[in-house]
Amino acid sequence: MADRRRTLLRRGGITRASQAARTYAWGLDERAPGAARRAVRDVLVRWGLAEDDIDTAVLLTSEVVTNAVRHVRDELRVGRVVKVRVGIMDGRLRVDVTDPAPGVPRVVDAAETDEGHRGMAVVAACADRWGWLPAKDGGKTVWWVQVLER
């Protein structure tokens, strides 16, 4: 069973699923944002969401997973994962991204010449609601909600 879990984490597999939600997990490395984008796009296409809703969800997922991978301290990286949970309820899409790094996500006013630091500003601008919660293990969950077109 441990070998299967390692294989799923290496490949970015589904760790838990139900009809209403999907949860994925990836190791905290540079492949995680791309894998998260593909997984979220795939499940939302299967669920029949409008392309604009899918594009927004993929963008926001990419920003938050990228933040998780870039900003986690090395000692928290080993053997840990970033989790993405995608669910729909009452015409709203909710995505939760959980990582092991403590701290509060911040919206930063990036200068025009900055190459980064825009992730949470993108989330704040595109989501209908967003926030964060401390995780039990000392990490955090960043979440957002999108009201769906259809």
C-alpha positions as CSV (number, residue, x, y, z in Angstrom):
1,M,0.0,0.0,0.0
2,A,2.9,2.4,0.8
3,D,4.3,1.8,-2.7
4,R,1.0,2.5,-4.3
5,R,0.7,5.8,-2.3
6,R,4.2,6.8,-3.4
7,T,3.4,6.0,-7.0
8,L,0.2,8.1,-6.8
9,L,2.0,11.0,-5.3
10,R,4.8,10.9,-7.9
11,R,2.2,10.8,-10.7
12,G,-0.2,13.3,-9.0
13,G,-3.0,10.8,-8.6
14,I,-6.4,11.1,-7.1
15,T,-6.2,10.3,-3.4
16,R,-9.9,10.5,-2.5
17,A,-13.0,10.9,-4.6
18,S,-16.7,11.1,-4.4
19,Q,-19.4,12.3,-6.8
20,A,-19.4,15.8,-5.3
21,A,-15.6,16.4,-5.0
22,R,-12.2,15.3,-6.0
23,T,-9.0,15.6,-3.9
24,Y,-5.6,15.3,-5.5
25,A,-2.1,15.4,-4.0
26,W,1.4,16.0,-5.4
27,G,4.9,16.3,-4.0
28,L,6.1,19.8,-3.4
29,D,8.2,20.1,-6.6
30,E,8.2,22.1,-9.8
31,R,5.8,19.6,-11.5
32,A,3.0,20.1,-9.1
33,P,1.5,23.3,-10.6
34,G,1.3,21.8,-14.1
35,A,-0.2,18.6,-12.8
36,A,-2.7,20.6,-10.7
37,R,-3.8,22.6,-13.8
38,R,-4.3,19.4,-15.8
39,A,-6.2,17.7,-13.1
40,V,-8.6,20.6,-12.4
41,R,-9.2,21.2,-16.1
42,D,-9.9,17.5,-16.7
43,V,-12.4,17.1,-13.8
44,L,-14.2,20.4,-14.7
45,V,-14.5,19.4,-18.3
46,R,-16.0,16.1,-17.3
47,W,-18.4,17.9,-15.0
48,G,-19.5,20.1,-18.0
49,L,-18.5,23.5,-16.7
50,A,-18.4,26.5,-19.0
51,E,-15.0,27.2,-20.5
52,D,-14.7,30.6,-18.8
53,D,-15.3,29.0,-15.4
54,I,-12.7,26.3,-16.2
55,D,-10.1,28.8,-17.3
56,T,-10.6,30.9,-14.1
57,A,-10.3,27.8,-11.9
58,V,-7.2,26.6,-13.6
59,L,-5.6,30.0,-13.4
60,L,-6.3,30.3,-9.7
61,T,-5.2,26.7,-8.9
62,S,-2.0,27.4,-10.7
63,E,-1.3,30.6,-8.8
64,V,-1.9,29.0,-5.4
65,V,-0.1,25.7,-6.0
66,T,2.8,27.6,-7.4
67,N,2.9,29.7,-4.2
68,A,2.9,26.5,-2.1
69,V,5.8,25.0,-4.1
70,R,7.9,28.2,-4.1
71,H,7.4,29.3,-0.6
72,V,7.6,26.2,1.5
73,R,10.7,25.9,3.6
74,D,13.1,23.0,2.7
75,E,12.5,21.2,6.1
76,L,8.8,21.1,5.4
77,R,9.2,19.9,1.8
78,V,10.5,16.4,2.4
79,G,7.8,13.7,2.3
80,R,5.0,16.4,2.3
81,V,2.4,17.2,-0.3
82,V,0.2,20.0,-1.7
83,K,-3.4,18.9,-1.8
84,V,-6.1,20.3,-4.1
85,R,-9.8,19.7,-3.4
86,V,-12.3,20.6,-6.1
87,G,-16.1,20.5,-5.4
88,I,-19.4,22.0,-6.6
89,M,-22.3,22.8,-4.4
90,D,-25.4,25.0,-5.1
91,G,-23.9,26.4,-8.3
92,R,-20.6,27.3,-6.8
93,L,-17.2,25.9,-7.4
94,R,-14.9,25.7,-4.4
95,V,-11.3,24.9,-4.6
96,D,-9.1,24.3,-1.5
97,V,-5.3,24.1,-1.7
98,T,-3.6,22.8,1.4
99,D,0.2,23.0,2.0
100,P,2.5,22.4,5.0
101,A,3.8,26.0,5.2
102,P,2.6,28.1,8.0
103,G,1.8,31.7,7.5
104,V,-0.9,34.0,6.1
105,P,-1.3,34.4,2.3
106,R,-1.0,38.1,1.5
107,V,-2.2,40.2,-1.4
108,V,0.8,42.2,-2.4
109,D,0.9,45.3,-4.6
110,A,3.6,44.2,-7.1
111,A,5.6,46.7,-9.0
112,E,5.3,46.7,-12.8
113,T,8.9,45.3,-13.0
114,D,8.3,42.5,-10.4
115,E,8.3,39.0,-12.0
116,G,6.2,37.5,-9.3
117,H,4.2,38.4,-6.1
118,R,0.9,38.6,-8.0
119,G,-0.6,35.2,-7.1
120,M,-2.9,36.2,-4.3
121,A,-3.9,39.5,-6.1
122,V,-5.0,37.4,-9.0
123,V,-7.1,35.2,-6.7
124,A,-8.6,38.2,-5.0
125,A,-9.5,39.8,-8.3
126,C,-10.9,36.7,-10.0
127,A,-12.7,34.7,-7.2
128,D,-16.1,35.6,-5.9
129,R,-14.8,34.9,-2.4
130,W,-11.5,33.7,-1.0
131,G,-9.8,33.1,2.3
132,W,-7.5,30.8,4.3
133,L,-7.6,28.5,7.3
134,P,-4.8,27.1,9.4
135,A,-4.4,23.4,8.9
136,K,-4.2,21.0,11.8
137,D,-0.6,20.1,11.1
138,G,0.7,23.7,11.1
139,G,0.2,24.4,7.4
140,K,-2.7,26.2,5.8
141,T,-5.5,25.9,3.4
142,V,-6.2,28.6,0.9
143,W,-9.7,28.4,-0.6
144,W,-11.8,30.3,-3.1
145,V,-15.3,30.2,-4.5
146,Q,-16.5,30.9,-8.0
147,V,-20.2,31.4,-8.8
148,L,-20.6,29.3,-12.0
149,E,-22.1,30.5,-15.2
150,R,-24.3,27.5,-15.6
